Amino acid sequence: MAKKEEVPKISDAEWIVMRVFWSRGELTSGDVVEELEKDSDWKPKTIQTLIRRLVQKGALDFEKQGREYLYRPAVTESACEQAASRQFLDRVFDGKMAPFLATFVESANYSDEDIAELKRILNEGTNDGTDT
């Protein structure tokens, strides 16, 4: 039996909405509209539609409080980042990490600190807890 996908696939616009929830926690749709109207030209109905889609996808939970609904993230930012990264890697690089890293590293000039940090991350990711 196939395992149900735990992390929903969210669109670029939905990422923007989710980042508001991840940074601020529980909010009403009015709170999100107020936050996003500062930096976007989205209409309130657009934002409310995005919230509704995120609920349908399982990315947001909600509960009714009086006359309003209070929304909260149902998935973590980290889990969504990991899922989106995996989807990108699978789609663009056929799931292979080495070609991705080669393209990434060759495409820009990185500082010695950036390279050292990448090496540290790679080493920690392959460390199985035993000394060799």
CNS distance restraints for C-alpha pairs under 8 A (distance, minus, plus):
assign (resid   7 and name CA) (resid  59 and name CA) 7.49 0.50 0.50
assign (resid   7 and name CA) (resid  75 and name CA) 6.84 0.50 0.50
assign (resid   7 and name CA) (resid  79 and name CA) 6.84 0.50 0.50
assign (resid   7 and name CA) (resid  80 and name CA) 6.24 0.50 0.50
assign (resid   7 and name CA) (resid  83 and name CA) 6.80 0.50 0.50
assign (resid   8 and name CA) (resid  57 and name CA) 5.94 0.50 0.50
assign (resid   8 and name CA) (resid  58 and name CA) 6.67 0.50 0.50
assign (resid   8 and name CA) (resid  59 and name CA) 6.38 0.50 0.50
assign (resid   8 and name CA) (resid  80 and name CA) 7.62 0.50 0.50
assign (resid   9 and name CA) (resid  57 and name CA) 7.93 0.50 0.50
assign (resid   9 and name CA) (resid  80 and name CA) 7.94 0.50 0.50
assign (resid   9 and name CA) (resid  83 and name CA) 7.86 0.50 0.50
assign (resid   9 and name CA) (resid  84 and name CA) 7.34 0.50 0.50
assign (resid  10 and name CA) (resid  14 and name CA) 5.75 0.50 0.50
assign (resid  10 and name CA) (resid  15 and name CA) 6.48 0.50 0.50
assign (resid  10 and name CA) (resid  54 and name CA) 7.68 0.50 0.50
assign (resid  11 and name CA) (resid  15 and name CA) 6.26 0.50 0.50
assign (resid  12 and name CA) (resid  16 and name CA) 6.78 0.50 0.50
assign (resid  13 and name CA) (resid  17 and name CA) 6.77 0.50 0.50
assign (resid  13 and name CA) (resid  50 and name CA) 7.61 0.50 0.50
assign (resid  14 and name CA) (resid  18 and name CA) 6.08 0.50 0.50
assign (resid  14 and name CA) (resid  50 and name CA) 6.09 0.50 0.50
assign (resid  14 and name CA) (resid  51 and name CA) 7.81 0.50 0.50
assign (resid  14 and name CA) (resid  54 and name CA) 7.11 0.50 0.50
assign (resid  15 and name CA) (resid  19 and name CA) 6.08 0.50 0.50
assign (resid  16 and name CA) (resid  20 and name CA) 6.79 0.50 0.50
assign (resid  17 and name CA) (resid  21 and name CA) 6.82 0.50 0.50
assign (resid  17 and name CA) (resid  32 and name CA) 7.50 0.50 0.50
assign (resid  17 and name CA) (resid  36 and name CA) 7.85 0.50 0.50
assign (resid  17 and name CA) (resid  47 and name CA) 7.66 0.50 0.50
assign (resid  17 and name CA) (resid  50 and name CA) 7.36 0.50 0.50
assign (resid  17 and name CA) (resid  51 and name CA) 7.34 0.50 0.50
assign (resid  18 and name CA) (resid  22 and name CA) 6.05 0.50 0.50
assign (resid  18 and name CA) (resid  73 and name CA) 7.39 0.50 0.50
assign (resid  19 and name CA) (resid  23 and name CA) 6.01 0.50 0.50
assign (resid  19 and name CA) (resid  77 and name CA) 7.79 0.50 0.50
assign (resid  20 and name CA) (resid  24 and name CA) 5.99 0.50 0.50
assign (resid  20 and name CA) (resid  25 and name CA) 7.83 0.50 0.50
assign (resid  20 and name CA) (resid  32 and name CA) 6.96 0.50 0.50
assign (resid  20 and name CA) (resid  35 and name CA) 7.63 0.50 0.50
assign (resid  21 and name CA) (resid  25 and name CA) 4.93 0.50 0.50
assign (resid  21 and name CA) (resid  26 and name CA) 6.62 0.50 0.50
assign (resid  21 and name CA) (resid  27 and name CA) 7.05 0.50 0.50
assign (resid  21 and name CA) (resid  32 and name CA) 7.98 0.50 0.50
assign (resid  21 and name CA) (resid  72 and name CA) 6.47 0.50 0.50
assign (resid  21 and name CA) (resid  73 and name CA) 6.22 0.50 0.50
assign (resid  22 and name CA) (resid  73 and name CA) 6.67 0.50 0.50
assign (resid  22 and name CA) (resid  76 and name CA) 7.52 0.50 0.50
assign (resid  22 and name CA) (resid  77 and name CA) 6.61 0.50 0.50
assign (resid  25 and name CA) (resid  72 and name CA) 5.95 0.50 0.50
assign (resid  25 and name CA) (resid  73 and name CA) 7.13 0.50 0.50
assign (resid  26 and name CA) (resid  70 and name CA) 6.29 0.50 0.50
assign (resid  26 and name CA) (resid  71 and name CA) 5.45 0.50 0.50
assign (resid  26 and name CA) (resid  72 and name CA) 4.54 0.50 0.50
assign (resid  26 and name CA) (resid  73 and name CA) 7.60 0.50 0.50
assign (resid  27 and name CA) (resid  31 and name CA) 5.82 0.50 0.50
assign (resid  27 and name CA) (resid  32 and name CA) 6.74 0.50 0.50
assign (resid  27 and name CA) (resid  70 and name CA) 5.46 0.50 0.50
assign (resid  27 and name CA) (resid  71 and name CA) 5.36 0.50 0.50
assign (resid  27 and name CA) (resid  72 and name CA) 6.62 0.50 0.50
assign (resid  28 and name CA) (resid  32 and name CA) 6.59 0.50 0.50
assign (resid  28 and name CA) (resid  68 and name CA) 6.93 0.50 0.50
assign (resid  28 and name CA) (resid  69 and name CA) 5.87 0.50 0.50
assign (resid  28 and name CA) (resid  70 and name CA) 4.75 0.50 0.50
assign (resid  28 and name CA) (resid  71 and name CA) 5.93 0.50 0.50
assign (resid  29 and name CA) (resid  33 and name CA) 6.11 0.50 0.50
assign (resid  29 and name CA) (resid  47 and name CA) 7.89 0.50 0.50
assign (resid  29 and name CA) (resid  48 and name CA) 6.42 0.50 0.50
assign (resid  29 and name CA) (resid  51 and name CA) 7.44 0.50 0.50
assign (resid  29 and name CA) (resid  69 and name CA) 7.40 0.50 0.50
assign (resid  29 and name CA) (resid  70 and name CA) 7.55 0.50 0.50
assign (resid  29 and name CA) (resid  71 and name CA) 7.47 0.50 0.50
assign (resid  30 and name CA) (resid  34 and name CA) 6.09 0.50 0.50
assign (resid  31 and name CA) (resid  35 and name CA) 6.23 0.50 0.50
assign (resid  32 and name CA) (resid  36 and name CA) 6.06 0.50 0.50
assign (resid  32 and name CA) (resid  47 and name CA) 7.65 0.50 0.50
assign (resid  33 and name CA) (resid  37 and name CA) 5.86 0.50 0.50
assign (resid  33 and name CA) (resid  44 and name CA) 5.74 0.50 0.50
assign (resid  33 and name CA) (resid  47 and name CA) 6.27 0.50 0.50
assign (resid  33 and name CA) (resid  48 and name CA) 7.73 0.50 0.50
assign (resid  34 and name CA) (resid  38 and name CA) 6.90 0.50 0.50
assign (resid  35 and name CA) (resid  39 and name CA) 7.78 0.50 0.50
assign (resid  36 and name CA) (resid  40 and name CA) 5.91 0.50 0.50
assign (resid  36 and name CA) (resid  42 and name CA) 7.54 0.50 0.50
assign (resid  37 and name CA) (resid  41 and name CA) 6.39 0.50 0.50
assign (resid  37 and name CA) (resid  42 and name CA) 6.51 0.50 0.50
assign (resid  37 and name CA) (resid  43 and name CA) 7.60 0.50 0.50
assign (resid  37 and name CA) (resid  44 and name CA) 7.99 0.50 0.50
assign (resid  42 and name CA) (resid  46 and name CA) 6.14 0.50 0.50
assign (resid  42 and name CA) (resid  47 and name CA) 6.79 0.50 0.50
assign (resid  43 and name CA) (resid  47 and name CA) 6.64 0.50 0.50
assign (resid  44 and name CA) (resid  48 and name CA) 6.16 0.50 0.50
assign (resid  45 and name CA) (resid  49 and name CA) 6.04 0.50 0.50
assign (resid  46 and name CA) (resid  50 and name CA) 6.30 0.50 0.50
assign (resid  47 and name CA) (resid  51 and name CA) 6.27 0.50 0.50
assign (resid  48 and name CA) (resid  52 and name CA) 6.16 0.50 0.50
assign (resid  49 and name CA) (resid  53 and name CA) 6.20 0.50 0.50
assign (resid  50 and name CA) (resid  54 and name CA) 6.20 0.50 0.50
assign (resid  51 and name CA) (resid  55 and name CA) 6.29 0.50 0.50
assign (resid  51 and name CA) (resid  60 and name CA) 7.74 0.50 0.50
assign (resid  52 and name CA) (resid  56 and name CA) 6.28 0.50 0.50
assign (resid  53 and name CA) (resid  57 and name CA) 6.13 0.50 0.50
assign (resid  54 and name CA) (resid  58 and name CA) 6.18 0.50 0.50
assign (resid  54 and name CA) (resid  59 and name CA) 5.12 0.50 0.50
assign (resid  54 and name CA) (resid  60 and name CA) 5.62 0.50 0.50
assign (resid  55 and name CA) (resid  59 and name CA) 5.81 0.50 0.50
assign (resid  55 and name CA) (resid  60 and name CA) 4.68 0.50 0.50
assign (resid  55 and name CA) (resid  61 and name CA) 6.16 0.50 0.50
assign (resid  55 and name CA) (resid  62 and name CA) 7.74 0.50 0.50
assign (resid  58 and name CA) (resid  74 and name CA) 6.62 0.50 0.50
assign (resid  58 and name CA) (resid  75 and name CA) 7.96 0.50 0.50
assign (resid  59 and name CA) (resid  73 and name CA) 6.09 0.50 0.50
assign (resid  59 and name CA) (resid  74 and name CA) 5.04 0.50 0.50
assign (resid  59 and name CA) (resid  75 and name CA) 5.57 0.50 0.50
assign (resid  60 and name CA) (resid  71 and name CA) 6.39 0.50 0.50
assign (resid  60 and name CA) (resid  72 and name CA) 5.56 0.50 0.50
assign (resid  60 and name CA) (resid  73 and name CA) 4.55 0.50 0.50
assign (resid  60 and name CA) (resid  74 and name CA) 4.73 0.50 0.50
assign (resid  60 and name CA) (resid  75 and name CA) 7.26 0.50 0.50
assign (resid  61 and name CA) (resid  71 and name CA) 5.68 0.50 0.50
assign (resid  61 and name CA) (resid  72 and name CA) 5.37 0.50 0.50
assign (resid  61 and name CA) (resid  73 and name CA) 6.14 0.50 0.50
assign (resid  61 and name CA) (resid  74 and name CA) 5.45 0.50 0.50
assign (resid  62 and name CA) (resid  69 and name CA) 6.36 0.50 0.50
assign (resid  62 and name CA) (resid  70 and name CA) 5.38 0.50 0.50
assign (resid  62 and name CA) (resid  71 and name CA) 4.27 0.50 0.50
assign (resid  62 and name CA) (resid  72 and name CA) 6.15 0.50 0.50
assign (resid  63 and name CA) (resid  69 and name CA) 5.60 0.50 0.50
assign (resid  63 and name CA) (resid  70 and name CA) 5.39 0.50 0.50
assign (resid  63 and name CA) (resid  71 and name CA) 6.73 0.50 0.50
assign (resid  64 and name CA) (resid  68 and name CA) 5.85 0.50 0.50
assign (resid  64 and name CA) (resid  69 and name CA) 4.36 0.50 0.50
assign (resid  64 and name CA) (resid  70 and name CA) 6.14 0.50 0.50
assign (resid  65 and name CA) (resid  69 and name CA) 5.74 0.50 0.50
assign (resid  65 and name CA) (resid  70 and name CA) 6.58 0.50 0.50
assign (resid  75 and name CA) (resid  79 and name CA) 6.77 0.50 0.50
assign (resid  75 and name CA) (resid  80 and name CA) 7.13 0.50 0.50
assign (resid  76 and name CA) (resid  80 and name CA) 6.41 0.50 0.50
assign (resid  77 and name CA) (resid  81 and name CA) 6.09 0.50 0.50
assign (resid  78 and name CA) (resid  82 and name CA) 6.12 0.50 0.50
assign (resid  79 and name CA) (resid  83 and name CA) 6.15 0.50 0.50
assign (resid  80 and name CA) (resid  84 and name CA) 5.99 0.50 0.50
assign (resid  81 and name CA) (resid  85 and name CA) 5.96 0.50 0.50
assign (resid  82 and name CA) (resid  86 and name CA) 6.15 0.50 0.50
assign (resid  83 and name CA) (resid  87 and name CA) 6.13 0.50 0.50
assign (resid  84 and name CA) (resid  88 and name CA) 6.09 0.50 0.50
assign (resid  85 and name CA) (resid  89 and name CA) 6.10 0.50 0.50
assign (resid  86 and name CA) (resid  90 and name CA) 6.03 0.50 0.50
assign (resid  86 and name CA) (resid  95 and name CA) 7.45 0.50 0.50
assign (resid  87 and name CA) (resid  91 and name CA) 6.00 0.50 0.50
assign (resid  88 and name CA) (resid  92 and name CA) 5.86 0.50 0.50
assign (resid  88 and name CA) (resid  93 and name CA) 7.69 0.50 0.50
assign (resid  89 and name CA) (resid  93 and name CA) 5.16 0.50 0.50
assign (resid  89 and name CA) (resid  94 and name CA) 6.48 0.50 0.50
assign (resid  89 and name CA) (resid  95 and name CA) 4.96 0.50 0.50
assign (resid  89 and name CA) (resid  96 and name CA) 6.80 0.50 0.50
assign (resid  89 and name CA) (resid  97 and name CA) 7.24 0.50 0.50
assign (resid  89 and name CA) (resid 100 and name CA) 7.33 0.50 0.50
assign (resid  90 and name CA) (resid  94 and name CA) 4.57 0.50 0.50
assign (resid  90 and name CA) (resid  95 and name CA) 3.82 0.50 0.50
assign (resid  90 and name CA) (resid  96 and name CA) 7.26 0.50 0.50
assign (resid  91 and name CA) (resid  95 and name CA) 7.09 0.50 0.50
assign (resid  93 and name CA) (resid  97 and name CA) 7.43 0.50 0.50
assign (resid  93 and name CA) (resid  99 and name CA) 6.76 0.50 0.50
assign (resid  93 and name CA) (resid 100 and name CA) 6.27 0.50 0.50
assign (resid  96 and name CA) (resid 100 and name CA) 6.86 0.50 0.50
assign (resid  97 and name CA) (resid 101 and name CA) 6.16 0.50 0.50
assign (resid  98 and name CA) (resid 102 and name CA) 6.08 0.50 0.50
assign (resid  99 and name CA) (resid 103 and name CA) 6.11 0.50 0.50
assign (resid 100 and name CA) (resid 104 and name CA) 6.03 0.50 0.50
assign (resid 101 and name CA) (resid 105 and name CA) 5.91 0.50 0.50
assign (resid 102 and name CA) (resid 106 and name CA) 5.93 0.50 0.50
assign (resid 103 and name CA) (resid 107 and name CA) 5.94 0.50 0.50
assign (resid 104 and name CA) (resid 108 and name CA) 7.39 0.50 0.50
assign (resid 105 and name CA) (resid 109 and name CA) 7.80 0.50 0.50
assign (resid 105 and name CA) (resid 110 and name CA) 7.70 0.50 0.50
assign (resid 110 and name CA) (resid 114 and name CA) 5.86 0.50 0.50
assign (resid 110 and name CA) (resid 115 and name CA) 6.56 0.50 0.50
assign (resid 111 and name CA) (resid 115 and name CA) 6.39 0.50 0.50
assign (resid 112 and name CA) (resid 116 and name CA) 6.07 0.50 0.50
assign (resid 113 and name CA) (resid 117 and name CA) 6.12 0.50 0.50
assign (resid 114 and name CA) (resid 118 and name CA) 6.25 0.50 0.50
assign (resid 115 and name CA) (resid 119 and name CA) 6.18 0.50 0.50
assign (resid 116 and name CA) (resid 120 and name CA) 6.15 0.50 0.50
assign (resid 117 and name CA) (resid 121 and name CA) 6.19 0.50 0.50
assign (resid 118 and name CA) (resid 122 and name CA) 6.16 0.50 0.50
assign (resid 119 and name CA) (resid 123 and name CA) 6.02 0.50 0.50
assign (resid 120 and name CA) (resid 124 and name CA) 6.09 0.50 0.50
assign (resid 121 and name CA) (resid 125 and name CA) 6.06 0.50 0.50
assign (resid 122 and name CA) (resid 126 and name CA) 6.36 0.50 0.50
assign (resid 123 and name CA) (resid 127 and name CA) 6.09 0.50 0.50
